[in-house]
Amino acid sequence: MLCDTVGRKITYLRISVTDRCNLRCTYCMPEEGVPLLDHSKILSFDEITEFTRTAVSMGIVKVRLTGGEPLVRRGIIELVGRIASIEGISDLSMTTNGQLLSLFAKELRQAGLSRINISLDATDPVRYSEITRGGDVQKVFEGIRSALEAGLEPVKINCVVAHSREEKDARDVAAFAAENGLQVRYIQTMDLHKGNFGIVDGGDGGDCPKCNRLRLTATGKVKPCLFSDLEYDLRTLGAKNALEMAVQNKPKRGGHNTTGEFFNIGG
């Protein structure tokens, strides 16, 4: 059992499988994109699988795959299958922007993915394209339908808001979700460097006293908190040591992160 110094049981691991993304959302990435890391710096499937196996043996039961955009990682179905085969995982999920989901939903379910969260900040095609800098909301709708048909349920929607669910775009998303039997989580725009974050409306994120999660970045850094510069290198320390150090040094509450960005840590 992984338990930190203030008594929180750590049971949830979020794994960023890539730094790459096929969108340029205004709150996540610069319009010009970012320099892509050399593939040698990105964890291999073997490294991710063995790390996850160790984490599960130490008490992790819930795993979520993130990015970047996880569906742009070549061979992602194989990775899902490998992780799903690890005994002890009770919940294997993924967060995606939905642009490629209609192509992969059925295979993801067959490989062992339990459920999925899909980012959707607006339903109007023009607004969606503005926010994502070129994304096609129709592809998201197709991805949602494919996820429901494949049985990746519950399908949850992640909607980023400036302040609250009462904003027009958020209300449009809520209406769409109600029509299609989807759950919505409203996430206030966060600033890693300034330390601005809040509790997710409809979810558990941002609630520091209840935080049960660790993060593994695409480059192998184990982070005890999104809003902290602390990180422990898997390749240098080994999985067990990196996990133990992350848990032992997990902050009581989030502060700020001066070295990372959402696109290379995973939200």
C-alpha positions as CSV (number, residue, x, y, z in Angstrom):
1,M,0.0,0.0,0.0
2,L,1.3,3.4,-1.0
3,C,0.5,6.0,1.7
4,D,1.9,9.5,1.9
5,T,3.0,11.5,4.9
6,V,-0.4,13.0,5.6
7,G,-2.2,9.7,5.3
8,R,-3.5,9.8,1.8
9,K,-3.7,6.4,0.1
10,I,-2.2,6.6,-3.4
11,T,-4.1,4.3,-5.7
12,Y,-4.3,6.3,-9.0
13,L,-1.6,6.6,-11.7
14,R,-1.9,8.8,-14.8
15,I,0.5,7.9,-17.6
16,S,1.4,10.4,-20.4
17,V,2.3,8.2,-23.3
18,T,3.4,11.0,-25.7
19,D,4.3,14.7,-25.8
20,R,2.6,14.9,-29.3
21,C,-0.8,16.3,-30.0
22,N,-2.9,16.8,-33.2
23,L,-4.6,20.0,-31.7
24,R,-3.2,23.3,-30.4
25,C,-5.8,24.2,-27.7
26,T,-5.4,27.8,-26.6
27,Y,-5.1,26.9,-22.9
28,C,-2.6,24.1,-23.4
29,M,-0.1,24.7,-26.2
30,P,1.4,27.6,-28.2
31,E,-0.1,28.2,-31.6
32,E,3.2,27.3,-33.3
33,G,3.4,24.1,-31.4
34,V,6.4,22.9,-29.4
35,P,9.7,21.3,-30.3
36,L,9.2,17.5,-30.4
37,L,11.3,15.3,-28.2
38,D,13.6,12.7,-29.7
39,H,12.0,9.3,-29.6
40,S,14.9,8.0,-27.4
41,K,13.7,10.3,-24.6
42,I,10.1,8.9,-24.7
43,L,9.4,5.8,-22.7
44,S,9.1,2.6,-24.6
45,F,6.1,0.3,-24.2
46,D,8.3,-2.1,-22.3
47,E,9.3,0.6,-19.8
48,I,5.7,1.8,-19.4
49,T,4.4,-1.7,-18.9
50,E,7.0,-2.7,-16.3
51,F,6.7,0.5,-14.4
52,T,2.9,0.1,-14.3
53,R,3.3,-3.5,-13.1
54,T,5.5,-2.4,-10.3
55,A,3.1,0.4,-9.4
56,V,0.2,-2.0,-9.2
57,S,2.2,-4.4,-7.1
58,M,2.6,-1.5,-4.6
59,G,-1.0,-0.5,-4.5
60,I,-2.1,1.3,-7.7
61,V,-5.5,0.0,-8.9
62,K,-6.6,2.8,-11.2
63,V,-4.7,3.8,-14.4
64,R,-5.4,6.5,-16.9
65,L,-3.6,7.0,-20.2
66,T,-3.1,10.6,-21.3
67,G,-0.8,12.7,-23.6
68,G,-0.4,15.0,-25.4
69,E,-3.0,13.1,-27.3
70,P,-2.6,9.3,-26.6
71,L,-4.2,8.2,-29.8
72,V,-1.3,9.6,-31.9
73,R,1.1,7.3,-30.2
74,R,1.8,4.5,-32.7
75,G,0.8,1.1,-31.4
76,I,-1.4,2.5,-28.7
77,I,-3.8,-0.5,-28.9
78,E,-0.9,-2.8,-28.1
79,L,0.0,-0.7,-25.1
80,V,-3.6,-0.7,-23.8
81,G,-3.6,-4.5,-24.1
82,R,-0.4,-4.9,-22.2
83,I,-1.5,-2.7,-19.4
84,A,-5.0,-4.3,-19.3
85,S,-3.4,-7.7,-18.8
86,I,-1.7,-6.6,-15.5
87,E,-3.6,-8.3,-12.7
88,G,-4.8,-5.9,-10.0
89,I,-5.9,-3.0,-12.2
90,S,-9.6,-2.4,-11.6
91,D,-10.1,0.7,-13.8
92,L,-8.2,1.4,-17.0
93,S,-9.2,4.6,-18.8
94,M,-8.0,7.2,-21.3
95,T,-8.4,10.9,-21.9
96,T,-8.5,11.9,-25.6
97,N,-9.5,14.9,-27.6
98,G,-11.6,12.6,-29.7
99,Q,-10.3,13.6,-33.1
100,L,-9.2,10.0,-33.9
101,L,-11.5,8.1,-31.5
102,S,-13.9,6.8,-34.1
103,L,-11.0,4.9,-35.7
104,F,-9.9,3.3,-32.5
105,A,-12.9,3.0,-30.1
106,K,-13.8,-0.6,-30.9
107,E,-10.2,-1.8,-30.8
108,L,-9.5,0.0,-27.5
109,R,-12.5,-1.8,-25.9
110,Q,-11.4,-5.1,-27.2
111,A,-7.8,-4.5,-25.9
112,G,-9.2,-3.9,-22.4
113,L,-9.8,-0.2,-22.0
114,S,-12.7,0.2,-19.5
115,R,-13.9,3.8,-20.2
116,I,-13.0,7.1,-21.8
117,N,-13.0,10.8,-21.1
118,I,-13.3,13.1,-24.1
119,S,-12.4,16.8,-24.2
120,L,-15.1,19.0,-25.5
121,D,-15.1,22.7,-24.7
122,A,-17.8,23.9,-27.2
123,T,-20.3,22.2,-29.6
124,D,-20.5,25.1,-32.1
125,P,-18.1,24.2,-35.0
126,V,-16.6,27.7,-35.2
127,R,-16.1,28.1,-31.5
128,Y,-14.6,24.6,-31.2
129,S,-12.2,25.3,-34.1
130,E,-11.2,28.6,-32.5
131,I,-10.4,27.0,-29.1
132,T,-8.5,24.0,-30.6
133,R,-7.0,26.0,-33.4
134,G,-8.3,23.9,-36.2
135,G,-10.1,21.0,-34.7
136,D,-13.2,19.4,-36.2
137,V,-16.0,19.0,-33.7
138,Q,-17.8,16.6,-36.0
139,K,-15.0,14.2,-35.5
140,V,-15.5,14.4,-31.7
141,F,-19.2,13.7,-32.1
142,E,-18.3,10.7,-34.3
143,G,-15.8,9.5,-31.7
144,I,-18.4,9.8,-28.9
145,R,-20.9,7.7,-30.9
146,S,-18.2,5.1,-31.6
147,A,-17.2,5.0,-27.9
148,L,-20.8,4.4,-26.8
149,E,-21.3,1.7,-29.4
150,A,-18.1,0.0,-28.3
151,G,-19.1,0.0,-24.7
152,L,-16.5,2.4,-23.3
153,E,-18.8,3.6,-20.6
154,P,-19.4,5.7,-18.8
155,V,-18.3,8.2,-21.5
156,K,-17.3,11.4,-19.6
157,I,-16.8,14.8,-21.1
158,N,-14.1,17.2,-20.0
159,C,-15.1,20.8,-20.5
160,V,-12.6,23.6,-19.8
161,V,-14.3,26.8,-18.6
162,A,-13.0,30.2,-17.7
163,H,-15.1,30.5,-14.6
164,S,-18.1,28.2,-14.3
165,R,-20.5,25.8,-16.0
166,E,-22.9,28.8,-16.6
167,E,-20.8,30.1,-19.6
168,K,-22.5,29.7,-23.0
169,D,-20.1,27.1,-24.4
170,A,-20.4,25.1,-21.2
171,R,-24.2,25.3,-21.3
172,D,-24.1,24.0,-24.9
173,V,-21.9,21.1,-23.9
174,A,-24.2,20.3,-21.0
175,A,-27.2,20.2,-23.3
176,F,-25.4,18.0,-25.7
177,A,-24.3,15.7,-22.9
178,A,-27.9,15.4,-21.5
179,E,-29.2,14.5,-25.0
180,N,-26.6,11.7,-25.3
181,G,-26.4,10.3,-21.8
182,L,-23.0,11.6,-21.1
183,Q,-21.4,12.8,-17.8
184,V,-19.7,16.2,-17.8
185,R,-16.7,17.5,-15.7
186,Y,-16.1,21.2,-15.8
187,I,-12.5,22.1,-15.3
188,Q,-11.5,25.7,-14.6
189,T,-8.6,27.1,-16.7
190,M,-5.5,26.4,-14.8
191,D,-2.1,28.1,-14.8
192,L,0.8,25.8,-13.7
193,H,3.3,28.6,-13.3
194,K,1.1,30.9,-11.2
195,G,-0.4,28.0,-9.3
196,N,-4.0,28.7,-10.3
197,F,-6.2,25.6,-9.9
198,G,-9.5,24.6,-8.4
199,I,-11.6,21.5,-7.6
200,V,-13.1,20.0,-10.8
201,D,-16.9,20.6,-10.9
202,G,-18.3,17.1,-11.3
203,G,-15.0,15.3,-10.5
204,D,-12.2,14.9,-7.9
205,G,-9.3,16.7,-9.5
206,G,-7.8,19.7,-7.6
207,D,-9.1,18.5,-4.2
208,C,-5.8,18.3,-2.5
209,P,-6.9,16.6,0.8
210,K,-8.4,13.8,-1.2
211,C,-5.6,13.5,-3.9
212,N,-4.7,9.9,-4.5
213,R,-2.7,10.2,-7.7
214,L,0.8,10.1,-9.1
215,R,1.8,11.0,-12.7
216,L,4.3,9.4,-15.1
217,T,5.5,11.7,-17.8
218,A,6.3,10.6,-21.3
219,T,10.0,11.0,-20.5
220,G,9.9,8.8,-17.4
221,K,9.5,11.4,-14.6
222,V,7.3,10.3,-11.7
223,K,5.5,13.4,-10.4
224,P,3.7,13.4,-7.0
225,C,1.7,16.6,-7.9
226,L,0.9,18.5,-11.1
227,F,1.4,21.8,-9.3
228,S,4.9,21.1,-8.2
229,D,8.4,20.9,-9.7
230,L,9.1,17.7,-7.8
231,E,9.9,14.7,-10.1
232,Y,11.8,11.4,-9.8
233,D,13.4,9.8,-12.8
234,L,12.4,6.3,-13.5
235,R,15.4,5.5,-15.7
236,T,17.8,6.8,-13.0
237,L,16.2,5.6,-9.8
238,G,14.3,2.5,-11.0
239,A,10.5,2.1,-10.7
240,K,10.2,1.2,-7.0
241,N,12.5,3.9,-5.8
242,A,11.0,6.6,-8.0
243,L,7.5,5.6,-6.8
244,E,8.5,5.5,-3.1
245,M,10.2,8.9,-3.3
246,A,7.3,10.5,-5.1
247,V,4.9,9.3,-2.4
248,Q,7.1,10.2,0.5
249,N,7.5,13.7,-0.9
250,K,4.0,14.3,-2.2
251,P,3.1,17.9,-1.2
252,K,0.2,18.4,1.2
253,R,-1.3,20.7,-1.4
254,G,-0.5,22.0,-4.8
255,G,1.7,25.0,-5.2
256,H,3.1,26.0,-8.6
257,N,5.1,24.3,-11.4
258,T,7.8,26.4,-13.1
259,T,9.3,23.7,-15.2
260,G,6.5,21.8,-16.9
261,E,3.5,22.4,-19.2
262,F,0.2,20.5,-19.6
263,F,1.2,19.1,-23.0
264,N,4.3,17.3,-21.6
265,I,2.9,16.3,-18.2
266,G,-0.6,15.2,-19.0
267,G,-3.6,17.0,-17.4
